[in-house]
Amino acid sequence: MWARRVSWRKPSLPDSRVPHPADRSLLHRTERWRGMPLALALIAVITVIDVLTQTNAVVLGFLSLAPLLAAAVEKTRRTALVTAVACVVALVAGLPSGMFGSLDHLLRSSVVFAVGIVSIYVARSRNLREARLRRMTEIAEVAQRAVLRAPPPQLGDVALVARYLSASEAANVGGDLFAVVDSPYGTRIIIGDACGKGLQAVQMSATVMGAFRQSAFVQPGLSAVAADLDQAVYRDGIGTGQPAQFVTAALVQLTDDTLTVINCGHPAPALRTSAGTLEILEPGDRHPPLGLRRDAPEPVRVTRPWQVGDRLLLYTDGLVEARNGCGEFLAPDRVTACLELPDRREALDRVVTELQRHAGGQISDDAAMLLAERVAAD
């Protein structure tokens, strides 16, 4: 079973379900490819109906739908081409019925022309907005990568793999975080989730990771690192006017033969040993998140042996609280089964696949995952 649900919850936010970025890009290209052929096909169908029924140009007004269809997905030039074709067809279609040049024919052709001009304007405005959004997305993703650095493939005898999925529609940004430090006291890892969304959460994540990289290298005890991070979050939240500034986090220290975890209100990591046993490293008493530990007692540690072949999966609540269309959580065995795969990268990729399959490709919360495995020293 997963660790019990954390009682310190992030503020409820609107559900921003979107496809995976790669799927969204493919869908966008598919719509662009279909836009102009569908618009031209619509023109052909309307023309055939008009010729066969001899409706004296009554049907020609429906030709204005073609430029509108193109404007919804196509670029400005292609929309203008569809508009030109629709206008020419509207004029020429008056010849078979003998209505060419009549007032009714000219009025209906004028409607097609006017709607086409409006469609070109709509397409141009939409393309400009999309271009601005792409630039903003690129900037946001660069900022996210600068804050959330990819861990090195290996530190000493610890191999690392990380994945990050964002539920943000506009950009790949969020409050989930992870960082790894090769300290004199062992490999130290943090994974966490800042409350809130957008830039505020990214700023809080940057504060925590900056404080962790400094404290984890100089503090001999993991509890002291947690205390430093608590103070950093508390100071960063002063004067923001927000009712609750906190970060759920799990701190991990990996030495030669020992694994130590301090959990501050975060989903408990999963340990799969080389012998094939699986354990959720749930502390006996869950500690408050970072930023809320004022006068709190010493955090409870979870200590286990750390042997060659052992794997530790750390994750945020975007994984354990993902729901399908029936509102059901992702089954734990679907995730833990992935840890059995021999290749650790493939194992974590399979976890991502299971998450996306369960959520129908539309995750509602950011999800960060980090897999640490002890390997034989070189």
BALUMDREN-28164 format. One record per residue (C-alpha): y, z, x; residue number from 0. Coordinates in Angstrom, 1 decimal. Layout:
% residues N
+--------+--------+--------+-----+
!      v !      w !      u !   k !
+--------+--------+--------+-----+
!      Y !      Z !      X ! NUM !
...
+--------+--------+--------+-----+
% end
This chain:
% residues 378
+--------+--------+--------+-----+
!      v !      w !      u !   k !
+--------+--------+--------+-----+
!    0.0 !    0.0 !    0.0 !   0 !
!    3.6 !   -0.5 !    1.0 !   1 !
!    5.7 !    2.5 !    2.0 !   2 !
!    7.2 !    4.2 !   -1.0 !   3 !
!   10.5 !    2.7 !   -2.2 !   4 !
!   13.6 !    3.8 !   -0.5 !   5 !
!   15.8 !    6.1 !   -2.7 !   6 !
!   19.0 !    5.0 !   -1.0 !   7 !
!   19.7 !    1.7 !   -2.6 !   8 !
!   22.2 !   -1.0 !   -1.8 !   9 !
!   24.7 !   -1.6 !   -4.6 !  10 !
!   23.3 !   -4.1 !   -7.1 !  11 !
!   24.6 !   -7.6 !   -6.6 !  12 !
!   24.4 !  -10.9 !   -8.5 !  13 !
!   21.1 !  -12.8 !   -8.0 !  14 !
!   21.9 !  -15.7 !   -5.7 !  15 !
!   18.6 !  -17.5 !   -5.6 !  16 !
!   18.5 !  -20.6 !   -3.5 !  17 !
!   15.9 !  -22.8 !   -1.9 !  18 !
!   15.1 !  -22.5 !    1.8 !  19 !
!   17.7 !  -24.3 !    3.8 !  20 !
!   15.3 !  -27.0 !    4.9 !  21 !
!   14.2 !  -27.6 !    1.3 !  22 !
!   17.9 !  -27.5 !    0.1 !  23 !
!   18.8 !  -30.2 !    2.7 !  24 !
!   15.8 !  -32.4 !    1.6 !  25 !
!   16.8 !  -32.0 !   -2.1 !  26 !
!   20.4 !  -33.0 !   -1.3 !  27 !
!   19.3 !  -36.1 !    0.5 !  28 !
!   16.9 !  -37.0 !   -2.3 !  29 !
!   19.7 !  -36.7 !   -4.9 !  30 !
!   22.0 !  -38.9 !   -2.8 !  31 !
!   19.3 !  -41.6 !   -2.4 !  32 !
!   18.6 !  -41.6 !   -6.2 !  33 !
!   22.3 !  -41.6 !   -7.4 !  34 !
!   23.3 !  -45.2 !   -6.9 !  35 !
!   19.9 !  -46.8 !   -7.9 !  36 !
!   19.9 !  -44.7 !  -11.1 !  37 !
!   23.5 !  -45.7 !  -11.9 !  38 !
!   22.7 !  -49.4 !  -11.4 !  39 !
!   19.6 !  -49.1 !  -13.4 !  40 !
!   21.6 !  -47.6 !  -16.3 !  41 !
!   24.0 !  -50.6 !  -16.1 !  42 !
!   21.1 !  -53.0 !  -16.3 !  43 !
!   19.5 !  -51.2 !  -19.3 !  44 !
!   22.8 !  -51.1 !  -21.2 !  45 !
!   23.4 !  -54.8 !  -20.5 !  46 !
!   19.9 !  -55.8 !  -21.7 !  47 !
!   20.3 !  -53.7 !  -24.9 !  48 !
!   23.7 !  -55.3 !  -25.6 !  49 !
!   22.4 !  -58.9 !  -25.1 !  50 !
!   19.2 !  -58.3 !  -27.2 !  51 !
!   20.9 !  -56.6 !  -30.1 !  52 !
!   24.1 !  -58.7 !  -30.1 !  53 !
!   26.2 !  -55.7 !  -31.0 !  54 !
!   29.5 !  -57.5 !  -30.3 !  55 !
!   30.4 !  -55.3 !  -27.3 !  56 !
!   29.8 !  -52.0 !  -29.1 !  57 !
!   27.3 !  -50.8 !  -26.5 !  58 !
!   29.5 !  -51.7 !  -23.6 !  59 !
!   31.4 !  -48.4 !  -23.7 !  60 !
!   28.2 !  -46.7 !  -22.5 !  61 !
!   28.6 !  -48.5 !  -19.1 !  62 !
!   31.2 !  -45.8 !  -18.2 !  63 !
!   28.3 !  -43.3 !  -17.8 !  64 !
!   27.1 !  -45.1 !  -14.7 !  65 !
!   30.2 !  -44.3 !  -12.6 !  66 !
!   30.0 !  -40.7 !  -13.8 !  67 !
!   26.4 !  -40.5 !  -12.7 !  68 !
!   27.3 !  -41.8 !   -9.3 !  69 !
!   30.2 !  -39.5 !   -8.9 !  70 !
!   27.9 !  -36.5 !   -9.4 !  71 !
!   25.9 !  -37.2 !   -6.2 !  72 !
!   27.2 !  -40.2 !   -4.3 !  73 !
!   30.0 !  -40.7 !   -1.8 !  74 !
!   33.3 !  -42.2 !   -2.7 !  75 !
!   32.6 !  -45.7 !   -1.6 !  76 !
!   29.3 !  -45.9 !   -3.4 !  77 !
!   30.8 !  -44.6 !   -6.5 !  78 !
!   33.5 !  -47.2 !   -6.2 !  79 !
!   30.9 !  -49.9 !   -5.9 !  80 !
!   29.1 !  -48.7 !   -9.0 !  81 !
!   32.5 !  -48.7 !  -10.8 !  82 !
!   33.1 !  -52.3 !   -9.8 !  83 !
!   29.7 !  -53.4 !  -11.0 !  84 !
!   30.2 !  -51.6 !  -14.3 !  85 !
!   33.6 !  -53.2 !  -14.8 !  86 !
!   32.4 !  -56.7 !  -14.0 !  87 !
!   29.4 !  -56.4 !  -16.3 !  88 !
!   31.6 !  -55.1 !  -19.1 !  89 !
!   33.8 !  -58.2 !  -18.8 !  90 !
!   31.0 !  -60.7 !  -18.5 !  91 !
!   28.9 !  -59.2 !  -21.3 !  92 !
!   31.5 !  -60.4 !  -23.8 !  93 !
!   30.5 !  -64.0 !  -23.2 !  94 !
!   27.1 !  -64.2 !  -24.9 !  95 !
!   28.4 !  -62.7 !  -28.1 !  96 !
!   31.6 !  -64.7 !  -28.1 !  97 !
!   33.8 !  -61.6 !  -28.0 !  98 !
!   35.2 !  -62.2 !  -24.6 !  99 !
!   39.0 !  -61.7 !  -24.6 ! 100 !
!   39.0 !  -60.0 !  -28.0 ! 101 !
!   41.0 !  -56.8 !  -28.5 ! 102 !
!   37.7 !  -54.8 !  -29.1 ! 103 !
!   36.2 !  -56.2 !  -25.9 ! 104 !
!   39.3 !  -55.6 !  -23.8 ! 105 !
!   39.6 !  -52.0 !  -25.1 ! 106 !
!   36.0 !  -51.2 !  -24.3 ! 107 !
!   36.2 !  -52.8 !  -20.9 ! 108 !
!   39.4 !  -50.8 !  -20.3 ! 109 !
!   37.5 !  -47.6 !  -21.1 ! 110 !
!   34.9 !  -48.4 !  -18.5 ! 111 !
!   37.6 !  -49.2 !  -15.9 ! 112 !
!   39.5 !  -45.9 !  -16.7 ! 113 !
!   36.4 !  -43.7 !  -16.5 ! 114 !
!   35.4 !  -45.5 !  -13.3 ! 115 !
!   38.8 !  -44.6 !  -11.7 ! 116 !
!   38.4 !  -41.0 !  -12.7 ! 117 !
!   34.8 !  -41.0 !  -11.3 ! 118 !
!   36.1 !  -42.2 !   -8.0 ! 119 !
!   38.6 !  -39.4 !   -7.9 ! 120 !
!   35.9 !  -36.9 !   -8.8 ! 121 !
!   33.6 !  -38.2 !   -6.1 ! 122 !
!   36.3 !  -38.0 !   -3.5 ! 123 !
!   37.3 !  -34.4 !   -4.5 ! 124 !
!   33.6 !  -33.3 !   -4.5 ! 125 !
!   33.0 !  -34.9 !   -1.0 ! 126 !
!   36.1 !  -33.1 !    0.4 ! 127 !
!   34.9 !  -29.8 !   -0.9 ! 128 !
!   31.4 !  -30.4 !    0.4 ! 129 !
!   32.8 !  -31.2 !    3.8 ! 130 !
!   34.8 !  -28.0 !    3.9 ! 131 !
!   31.8 !  -26.0 !    2.8 ! 132 !
!   29.7 !  -27.5 !    5.6 ! 133 !
!   32.3 !  -26.6 !    8.2 ! 134 !
!   32.5 !  -23.0 !    6.8 ! 135 !
!   28.7 !  -22.8 !    6.8 ! 136 !
!   28.5 !  -24.0 !   10.4 ! 137 !
!   31.1 !  -21.4 !   11.5 ! 138 !
!   29.4 !  -18.6 !    9.6 ! 139 !
!   26.0 !  -19.5 !   11.1 ! 140 !
!   27.5 !  -19.6 !   14.6 ! 141 !
!   29.0 !  -16.1 !   14.0 ! 142 !
!   25.6 !  -14.9 !   12.6 ! 143 !
!   23.8 !  -16.2 !   15.7 ! 144 !
!   26.3 !  -14.5 !   18.0 ! 145 !
!   25.8 !  -11.2 !   16.3 ! 146 !
!   22.0 !  -11.4 !   15.6 ! 147 !
!   20.6 !  -12.6 !   18.9 ! 148 !
!   17.1 !  -13.8 !   19.0 ! 149 !
!   14.9 !  -11.4 !   21.0 ! 150 !
!   13.3 !  -12.5 !   24.3 ! 151 !
!    9.7 !  -13.9 !   23.9 ! 152 !
!    8.5 !  -11.0 !   26.1 ! 153 !
!    9.7 !   -7.8 !   27.6 ! 154 !
!    7.2 !   -6.4 !   30.1 ! 155 !
!    3.9 !   -6.0 !   28.2 ! 156 !
!    5.6 !   -6.4 !   24.8 ! 157 !
!    5.6 !   -9.9 !   23.2 ! 158 !
!    8.2 !  -10.4 !   20.4 ! 159 !
!    8.6 !  -12.9 !   17.5 ! 160 !
!   11.4 !  -12.7 !   14.9 ! 161 !
!   12.3 !  -14.5 !   11.7 ! 162 !
!   15.4 !  -14.3 !    9.5 ! 163 !
!   15.8 !  -15.6 !    6.0 ! 164 !
!   19.0 !  -15.5 !    4.1 ! 165 !
!   19.6 !  -15.5 !    0.3 ! 166 !
!   23.2 !  -16.5 !    0.7 ! 167 !
!   23.9 !  -19.9 !   -0.9 ! 168 !
!   26.9 !  -20.8 !    1.2 ! 169 !
!   25.8 !  -19.8 !    4.6 ! 170 !
!   23.0 !  -18.1 !    6.6 ! 171 !
!   24.8 !  -14.7 !    6.8 ! 172 !
!   23.8 !  -11.3 !    5.7 ! 173 !
!   23.5 !   -7.6 !    6.5 ! 174 !
!   19.9 !   -7.5 !    7.9 ! 175 !
!   19.7 !   -6.8 !   11.6 ! 176 !
!   17.4 !   -6.4 !   14.5 ! 177 !
!   17.8 !   -5.8 !   18.2 ! 178 !
!   15.6 !   -5.2 !   21.3 ! 179 !
!   16.6 !   -3.3 !   24.4 ! 180 !
!   14.5 !   -3.0 !   27.6 ! 181 !
!   15.6 !    0.6 !   28.5 ! 182 !
!   14.5 !    2.9 !   31.4 ! 183 !
!   12.6 !    4.8 !   28.7 ! 184 !
!   10.6 !    1.9 !   27.3 ! 185 !
!   11.2 !   -1.0 !   25.0 ! 186 !
!   13.4 !    0.1 !   22.2 ! 187 !
!   13.7 !   -1.8 !   18.9 ! 188 !
!   15.9 !   -1.4 !   15.8 ! 189 !
!   15.5 !   -3.2 !   12.5 ! 190 !
!   17.9 !   -2.4 !    9.7 ! 191 !
!   19.8 !   -3.4 !    6.6 ! 192 !
!   23.5 !   -2.7 !    6.1 ! 193 !
!   24.6 !   -2.0 !    2.5 ! 194 !
!   26.7 !   -4.8 !    0.9 ! 195 !
!   26.8 !   -8.5 !    1.4 ! 196 !
!   28.9 !  -11.1 !    3.3 ! 197 !
!   31.4 !  -10.4 !    6.1 ! 198 !
!   31.5 !   -6.6 !    5.4 ! 199 !
!   27.7 !   -6.4 !    5.9 ! 200 !
!   27.9 !   -8.6 !    9.0 ! 201 !
!   30.6 !   -6.4 !   10.5 ! 202 !
!   28.5 !   -3.3 !    9.9 ! 203 !
!   25.5 !   -5.0 !   11.4 ! 204 !
!   27.5 !   -5.9 !   14.5 ! 205 !
!   28.7 !   -2.2 !   14.8 ! 206 !
!   25.1 !   -0.9 !   14.6 ! 207 !
!   23.6 !   -3.4 !   17.1 ! 208 !
!   26.5 !   -2.9 !   19.6 ! 209 !
!   26.0 !    0.9 !   19.4 ! 210 !
!   22.3 !    0.5 !   19.7 ! 211 !
!   22.4 !   -1.7 !   22.8 ! 212 !
!   24.6 !    0.9 !   24.5 ! 213 !
!   22.9 !    4.1 !   23.3 ! 214 !
!   19.3 !    2.9 !   23.7 ! 215 !
!   19.9 !    2.2 !   27.4 ! 216 !
!   21.4 !    5.6 !   28.3 ! 217 !
!   20.0 !    8.1 !   25.9 ! 218 !
!   16.6 !    9.5 !   27.0 ! 219 !
!   15.6 !   10.6 !   23.5 ! 220 !
!   15.1 !    8.4 !   20.5 ! 221 !
!   16.5 !   11.1 !   18.3 ! 222 !
!   19.8 !   11.0 !   20.3 ! 223 !
!   19.9 !    7.3 !   19.8 ! 224 !
!   19.7 !    7.8 !   16.0 ! 225 !
!   22.4 !   10.4 !   16.2 ! 226 !
!   24.7 !    8.0 !   18.1 ! 227 !
!   24.1 !    5.2 !   15.5 ! 228 !
!   24.8 !    7.6 !   12.7 ! 229 !
!   28.2 !    8.5 !   14.2 ! 230 !
!   29.0 !    4.9 !   14.8 ! 231 !
!   28.3 !    3.9 !   11.2 ! 232 !
!   30.2 !    6.9 !    9.9 ! 233 !
!   33.3 !    6.1 !   12.0 ! 234 !
!   33.1 !    2.4 !   11.1 ! 235 !
!   33.1 !    3.3 !    7.4 ! 236 !
!   36.1 !    5.6 !    7.5 ! 237 !
!   39.2 !    4.1 !    5.9 ! 238 !
!   37.3 !    1.1 !    4.3 ! 239 !
!   37.7 !    2.5 !    0.8 ! 240 !
!   34.1 !    1.8 !    0.0 ! 241 !
!   32.1 !    4.6 !   -1.8 ! 242 !
!   29.1 !    4.3 !    0.4 ! 243 !
!   28.8 !    2.9 !    3.9 ! 244 !
!   25.3 !    3.2 !    5.3 ! 245 !
!   22.6 !    1.3 !    7.1 ! 246 !
!   18.9 !    1.8 !    6.5 ! 247 !
!   17.1 !    1.5 !    9.9 ! 248 !
!   13.8 !    2.0 !   11.7 ! 249 !
!   14.0 !    2.9 !   15.4 ! 250 !
!   11.0 !    2.1 !   17.6 ! 251 !
!   10.2 !    3.1 !   21.2 ! 252 !
!    7.2 !    1.4 !   23.0 ! 253 !
!    6.1 !    3.0 !   26.2 ! 254 !
!    2.9 !    2.3 !   28.2 ! 255 !
!    0.5 !    3.9 !   25.8 ! 256 !
!    2.7 !    5.4 !   23.0 ! 257 !
!    4.4 !    4.1 !   19.9 ! 258 !
!    7.2 !    6.2 !   18.4 ! 259 !
!    9.1 !    5.5 !   15.2 ! 260 !
!   12.1 !    7.3 !   13.6 ! 261 !
!   12.7 !    6.1 !   10.1 ! 262 !
!   16.2 !    6.4 !    8.6 ! 263 !
!   15.7 !    5.4 !    4.9 ! 264 !
!   14.0 !    2.1 !    5.8 ! 265 !
!   10.7 !    0.5 !    4.7 ! 266 !
!    8.0 !    1.8 !    7.1 ! 267 !
!    6.6 !   -0.5 !    9.8 ! 268 !
!    3.0 !   -1.7 !    9.6 ! 269 !
!    0.7 !   -1.2 !   12.6 ! 270 !
!   -2.4 !   -3.3 !   13.0 ! 271 !
!   -4.5 !   -2.1 !   15.9 ! 272 !
!   -6.7 !   -4.2 !   18.2 ! 273 !
!   -9.7 !   -2.6 !   16.4 ! 274 !
!   -8.6 !   -4.2 !   13.1 ! 275 !
!   -7.3 !   -1.0 !   11.4 ! 276 !
!   -4.1 !   -1.1 !    9.5 ! 277 !
!   -1.6 !    1.7 !    8.9 ! 278 !
!    1.8 !    1.9 !    7.3 ! 279 !
!    3.8 !    4.3 !    9.6 ! 280 !
!    5.3 !    6.3 !    6.8 ! 281 !
!    6.9 !    9.6 !    8.0 ! 282 !
!    6.1 !   12.8 !    6.2 ! 283 !
!    9.7 !   13.3 !    5.3 ! 284 !
!   11.9 !   10.2 !    4.9 ! 285 !
!   15.3 !   10.7 !    6.7 ! 286 !
!   18.7 !    9.6 !    5.2 ! 287 !
!   20.1 !    6.3 !    6.3 ! 288 !
!   22.6 !    6.0 !    9.2 ! 289 !
!   26.0 !    7.1 !    8.2 ! 290 !
!   24.7 !    9.7 !    5.8 ! 291 !
!   23.1 !   12.1 !    8.2 ! 292 !
!   25.9 !   14.7 !    8.2 ! 293 !
!   24.4 !   18.0 !    9.4 ! 294 !
!   21.0 !   16.6 !    8.8 ! 295 !
!   17.9 !   18.2 !   10.6 ! 296 !
!   16.1 !   16.5 !   13.4 ! 297 !
!   14.5 !   13.3 !   12.2 ! 298 !
!   10.7 !   13.2 !   11.8 ! 299 !
!    8.9 !   11.1 !   14.4 ! 300 !
!    5.7 !    9.1 !   13.8 ! 301 !
!    3.7 !    8.8 !   17.1 ! 302 !
!    0.6 !    6.6 !   17.5 ! 303 !
!   -1.3 !    5.1 !   20.5 ! 304 !
!   -0.1 !    1.7 !   21.7 ! 305 !
!   -2.9 !   -0.4 !   23.1 ! 306 !
!   -3.3 !   -4.0 !   24.3 ! 307 !
!   -3.7 !   -6.1 !   21.2 ! 308 !
!   -1.9 !   -3.8 !   18.8 ! 309 !
!    0.7 !   -5.4 !   16.6 ! 310 !
!    3.7 !   -3.8 !   14.9 ! 311 !
!    5.4 !   -5.5 !   12.0 ! 312 !
!    8.9 !   -4.4 !   11.2 ! 313 !
!   10.7 !   -5.8 !    8.2 ! 314 !
!   13.5 !   -5.3 !    5.7 ! 315 !
!   13.3 !   -4.8 !    2.0 ! 316 !
!   13.8 !   -8.5 !    1.3 ! 317 !
!   10.0 !   -8.7 !    2.1 ! 318 !
!    8.6 !   -5.7 !    0.2 ! 319 !
!   10.9 !   -6.1 !   -2.8 ! 320 !
!   10.5 !   -9.9 !   -3.3 ! 321 !
!    9.6 !  -10.7 !   -6.9 ! 322 !
!    7.9 !  -13.6 !   -8.5 ! 323 !
!    8.8 !  -15.1 !  -11.9 ! 324 !
!    6.9 !  -12.3 !  -13.7 ! 325 !
!    8.8 !   -9.6 !  -11.8 ! 326 !
!    5.9 !   -8.6 !   -9.6 ! 327 !
!    6.3 !   -7.5 !   -6.0 ! 328 !
!    4.6 !   -9.3 !   -3.1 ! 329 !
!    1.1 !   -7.9 !   -2.7 ! 330 !
!    0.7 !   -6.0 !    0.6 ! 331 !
!   -2.6 !   -7.6 !    1.4 ! 332 !
!   -1.1 !  -11.0 !    1.4 ! 333 !
!    1.2 !   -9.9 !    4.2 ! 334 !
!   -1.2 !   -7.8 !    6.2 ! 335 !
!   -3.8 !  -10.5 !    6.1 ! 336 !
!   -1.4 !  -12.7 !    8.1 ! 337 !
!   -1.5 !  -10.3 !   11.0 ! 338 !
!   -5.2 !  -11.2 !   11.5 ! 339 !
!   -4.2 !  -14.6 !   12.8 ! 340 !
!   -4.7 !  -14.9 !   16.6 ! 341 !
!   -1.4 !  -16.5 !   17.3 ! 342 !
!    1.5 !  -14.1 !   16.7 ! 343 !
!    4.0 !  -16.9 !   16.0 ! 344 !
!    1.7 !  -18.4 !   13.4 ! 345 !
!    1.1 !  -15.0 !   12.0 ! 346 !
!    4.8 !  -14.3 !   11.3 ! 347 !
!    5.3 !  -17.9 !   10.1 ! 348 !
!    2.5 !  -17.2 !    7.6 ! 349 !
!    4.3 !  -14.1 !    6.4 ! 350 !
!    7.4 !  -16.2 !    5.8 ! 351 !
!    5.3 !  -18.8 !    3.9 ! 352 !
!    3.7 !  -16.1 !    1.7 ! 353 !
!    7.2 !  -14.7 !    0.9 ! 354 !
!    8.6 !  -18.0 !   -0.1 ! 355 !
!    5.5 !  -19.0 !   -2.1 ! 356 !
!    5.6 !  -15.7 !   -3.9 ! 357 !
!    9.3 !  -16.0 !   -4.7 ! 358 !
!    9.0 !  -19.7 !   -5.7 ! 359 !
!   11.2 !  -20.7 !   -2.7 ! 360 !
!   14.1 !  -18.7 !   -4.1 ! 361 !
!   14.5 !  -15.3 !   -2.4 ! 362 !
!   17.0 !  -12.9 !   -3.9 ! 363 !
!   17.6 !  -10.8 !   -0.8 ! 364 !
!   17.9 !  -11.3 !    2.9 ! 365 !
!   14.7 !  -10.8 !    4.8 ! 366 !
!   14.4 !  -10.0 !    8.5 ! 367 !
!   11.0 !   -9.7 !   10.2 ! 368 !
!   10.1 !   -8.8 !   13.8 ! 369 !
!    6.5 !   -8.7 !   15.2 ! 370 !
!    5.9 !   -6.8 !   18.4 ! 371 !
!    2.5 !   -7.1 !   20.2 ! 372 !
!    1.3 !   -5.4 !   23.3 ! 373 !
!   -0.2 !   -7.9 !   25.7 ! 374 !
!   -1.9 !   -7.5 !   29.1 ! 375 !
!    0.6 !   -7.0 !   31.9 ! 376 !
!    1.0 !   -9.9 !   34.3 ! 377 !
+--------+--------+--------+-----+
% end
